[in-house]
Amino acid sequence: MNVSINPLKGGLNLNNLFGDIEKLTLELVNIPSINGTEGERKISNKIVQYIENIEYFKTHKQYIFKVPLKKDPYGRANVFALLIGEKNPSSETIILHGHMDTVGVDDFGNLSDYAFDSEILKKKLKELDLSEEIKNDLNSDDWMFGRGSADMKSGVAVHLAVLKELSKNLKDFSGNILFMSNPVEENQHTGIIEALDTLSYLKDKYNLKYILAINNDYICPLYSGDNTKYIYTGVVGKILSCFYIVGQETHVGQCFEGLNPNLIAAEIIKNIDLNTNLCDGYKGEYTLPPTILKYEDLKESYNVQTPFASFLYFNYFVHNASINEITDTLKSIAEKSFNNVISNVNKSYERFCILSTQQYKAFNWKVNVITYSELYEKVKGKYGDKLDNIISNLTKSLSDKNTDIREICLKVVEKLWKIKGDKKPAVVLFFAPPYCPHNTLKSESESENSVIEKVKECMKDIEKESNEKFKMLRFFPSLSDSSYIKIDDDYNSIQRLIDNFPDWSHLYNIPIHGINSLNIPAINYGCYGKDAHKWTERVYKPYSFDTLPKLILLTVYKFLNN
């Protein structure tokens, strides 16, 4: 980094930064911190050990915070480290954060034993018949392979190295740096959700004003041959939209006398899955369409009776649409799908009657699609306050058995449907975890626009020095912990979600008010990599270990050196 883009007089001595980050990334990758294993505890210990060896923290041990997750069977913990600048007293604080867990390694197949050993894995991969692009990357020293290399242990390593570098230059900036590393990002986001309490505690204890949070989750090409480095000023949101579908069972020898819930489920899937009309747009940026994540009928064993009920859920990305809009849209699609099935069944039955010379009479099924809140209110009318105790006892019992949280939500819906005692075919629409709020910085807000403009200045300066091509986008396209430090959904929208979310208060009580209270501008820089969540996952070292840390340092001085 030259003096021309460095606000510090005399420049920065960053000669060893690349090597330090590369070494630390290899060490972090070498720890199998798969989500839902004790490896997440081990990697948090490694991160704490690294921080404790920084000279500043040897004499400021009180600024290292390892906060265990509540009632966690694996002993996982959030890690924080606070660095206090000495140029001028200031409460302004930048958070450098990222997650320490990874997805599993089943996708590596017979190479799974080497998934966390980058050097051996690279040799093994060279023995395989792979695409030209992967071969070229394997034969280059510029790429590091291995699970977590891109998503996102390299990002954590960069933040740690930047923390160490800043600790040597405390008199050159005002304000504070708060490093944060979280577990459990790859499914429930439990780490960052529980970290909100600590962020609030530190804010009050040390009089911190959080002005910016820089996530280092991986960035990647958006299309083949894309070399642009993207900076995101927000993150896509997500809801998990679920359908419990009740049919009318019958013997297969009288198949027309029942209504198979799988037919309705299939029609709903056809009308929602990859439907680009459901891509949510905001100022020219669009989400990916919804995708089916699970489908099953609820028949537990073989017999010649058709299934009674089916269950499915979709990943639904959000940029700007309210939960009200999404709920109404999904309910409308379910009604259309239900009606299509009734029509198709009657057409099939009519043709069969012609073939078999029977008299045809149309089946009089009625479209019946309700939301969970509608089901709850109907049952509550019968049971009163006892219903809430029934639901909470059920969720507690299933939670104690480590039942998947989405299955718990389904069991609650099933229970209420049985209590209701309705025997007619129906579809119940509800939501389940995770809910990831969407957010982005808006130019209409003076304070948020100021953040955008400063980041643009940093982006342009580093672009000139590095010959990299940068582009700013509003929404990080993959799910991210950044969802939980700023939220753009209004309370009315969120209430619609909560109302249609079985036992929200016990199963997924995200501190909405706490997030709104913090309201931290959330941007993502990120290491540059390819094939995250694939067995060819890799990170590009020249950008990630050289240009990126300089960009982060430049941003820190831009925001904390006024």
Disulfide bonds with the S-S distance in Angstrom:
none
